[in-house]
């Protein structure tokens, strides 16, 4: 295990039970995803970290959700969802780019990213490790309408989400709901994400990292 994944485990301890990919599933993604991610899958499987705050996931189980949010756009060809949060934020990886997309489902927003500098330099494994190692409780949380983090309060009130669940607002924010603890519920992951994808027009925000110094 490398120091970046150790940092992830320190911030967000792994929880059980976990599902481990078969050799056939590993081979399925060999040409599409970083070798280091496949090594993490082999050692730690797919499952939750930090009481369900972050999850490493099987991309095949999220292909229909990705399609619901991104449609048939060629831009999202060969994107694979590799992780998600307790609040239904999806993280997509694309060969030649690294982290390519973040789908903030509760706010109906999609962020896309240009190719990562490390991936361009042929260091995709390093890019993946740095990305996972930089995960913090703060960046994975979701703020209420007073800009206060919700996760700890949701965990105390509702309990931890399971592999097929997320925290969602009822009614949804795009339907006039409020981002507050009282409106939060544990909902079915696939059903709710498909439902949110059908609500109104999703805002696409393209991040231009050329504006930031290296």
C-alpha positions, 0 to 999 in steps of 0.5 A, spaced: 500 500 500 502 506 498 502 513 502 497 516 498 492 510 500 494 510 507 492 517 507 485 516 505 484 510 510 487 515 515 482 520 513 476 515 512 477 508 514 475 502 510 468 499 512 465 492 511 462 488 508 466 489 501 465 486 494 471 484 491 472 484 483 473 477 480 479 476 475 475 477 469 472 484 472 479 486 473 481 484 466 475 488 463 478 494 465 485 493 464 486 497 458 481 503 461 483 504 468 490 505 472 493 499 474 494 502 481 486 503 481 485 495 479 490 494 485 486 498 490 480 494 488 484 487 488 486 489 495 480 493 498 475 491 493 469 496 492 465 499 498 465 504 503 470 509 507 468 513 513 462 511 515 459 511 507 462 518 506 466 515 500 465 509 496 470 506 491 465 502 486 464 498 480 463 502 474 459 497 470 453 498 476 453 506 474 453 506 466 446 507 466 446 512 471 452 516 467 448 515 461 442 518 464 446 524 466 450 525 460 446 522 454 449 520 448 455 525 448 461 523 445 465 527 450 463 522 455 465 516 451 469 511 455 468 515 462 467 510 468 465 512 474 470 510 479 467 513 486 461 516 489 459 520 495 454 519 501 450 525 497 450 522 490 456 526 487 459 521 482 467 521 480 468 519 473 475 517 470 477 517 463 483 514 459 488 520 457 485 525 462 484 522 469 479 525 473 474 527 467 467 529 470 464 530 477 456 529 477 453 533 483 447 530 482 443 534 488 444 540 485 444 538 478 451 540 476 456 537 472 463 539 472 468 537 467 476 537 467 481 538 462 487 532 462 491 532 468 498 534 468 501 528 471 496 523 466 499 528 460 506 526 463 505 518 463 504 518 470 496 516 470 498 511 476 501 517 480 495 522 478 490 516 481 494 516 487 494 523 489 487 524 487 485 519 492 490 521 497 487 528 497 480 526 499 478 529 506 472 529 510 471 537 508 471 536 500 466 530 500 461 533 505 455 537 502 453 544 505 446 546 507 443 552 506 447 556 511 453 553 508 454 548 514 456 541 513 451 536 513 454 529 513 455 528 521 448 530 522 445 526 517 449 520 520 447 521 527 440 522 525 439 517 519 444 512 520 449 510 515 447 509 507 448 502 504 451 501 498 445 502 494 443 508 498 445 516 498 442 522 502 437 526 498 433 532 499 425 531 499 423 535 495 429 535 491 433 542 490 431 543 483 423 542 485 424 548 490 426 543 496 431 546 501 438 544 503 437 543 510 437 537 515 430 536 516 429 535 508 434 530 508 432 522 507 436 516 505 433 514 498 435 509 493 441 510 489 439 508 482 432 510 483 434 517 486 439 519 481 435 517 475 430 521 478 434 527 479 437 526 472 430 527 469 429 534 472 430 540 468 436 542 465 443 540 468 448 545 468 455 544 465 461 547 468 468 546 464 474 547 469 480 551 465 486 549 469 490 553 465 488 559 469 491 556 475 499 556 476 502 549 476 
